[in-house]
Amino acid sequence: MKESLDTIYHKYFYDIYRFLLSLSKDHYTAEDLVQETFFRAHLNIEHYDGGNN
């Protein structure tokens, strides 16, 4: 069963944000990158089959 993007967002937002903050050292850059990450996920989620490829 596929998870909705909303569920994935709520499940992983803080982990992704903290990771990107550790790389960028800037709150605003990390927020922008998180937004871009989930935007790209939104565009491509229908093509995801559940694999790690």
SULQUI-V486862 format. One record per backbone hydrogen bond with DSSP energy under -1.0 kcal/mol. NH is the residue of the N-H (numbers start at 1). CO is the residue of the C=O. If there is no record, write none. Layout:
nh->NH co->CO
nh->NH co->CO
This chain:
nh->8 co->4
nh->9 co->5
nh->10 co->6
nh->11 co->7
nh->12 co->8
nh->13 co->9
nh->16 co->12
nh->17 co->13
nh->18 co->14
nh->19 co->15
nh->20 co->16
nh->21 co->17
nh->22 co->18
nh->23 co->19
nh->24 co->20
nh->25 co->21
nh->30 co->26
nh->31 co->27
nh->32 co->28
nh->33 co->29
nh->34 co->30
nh->35 co->31
nh->36 co->32
nh->37 co->33
nh->38 co->34
nh->39 co->35
nh->40 co->36
nh->41 co->37
nh->42 co->38
nh->43 co->39
nh->44 co->40
nh->45 co->41
nh->47 co->44
nh->48 co->45
